[in-house]
């Protein structure tokens, strides 16, 4: 059986369905693309990040706001507003931040 991702599921039923899909994938009964669809549908969406967490991600990466903004394909002003709590990241930016937080900045570069 494949290792379960370190995340939470939308429900216990989806946890069970995901585990079954992992076993089927390991046995070669479902392909990688189908497994990715199971991942997306079963796993809990990315949670909001607090301004301090965003700043910590950037500082851990040892990046200025300008370089961090370039890595995320946003403006320096927007990164600044996130870190001050004036705006909240969403959509692809939030997903990239969560990925950088979980796996390091190199995961998004």
C-alpha positions, 0 to 999 in steps of 0.5 A: 500500500502507498503511503497516505499523504500527510493531510486531512480528508473532507470526510471519513468516506473519502479517506476510505475511497482514497485508500482504495484508490491508492491500492488500485494504483499500486496494483496497476488497476488505475493510472496516474492521472486517475490517481491525481483526480482522486487526490484532488477530490478527496483531500481537504482544500488548502487552508488560509495562511496568517500574515505571520506564516507568509512572512515565515515562508519567505524568511525561511526561503531567505528571500526579499519580498521582491524576489519572493513575489517574482517566485509567486508571479505576483507584485511586491506590493501584494506580498507586502499586503499579505504580510501586513494582513491587508489582503489574503492570498487565494487560488493559485497563490495560496496553493503555491504558498502552501506548497512552499510551506510544506516542501520548501521554496524549491518546490515552486521554482 
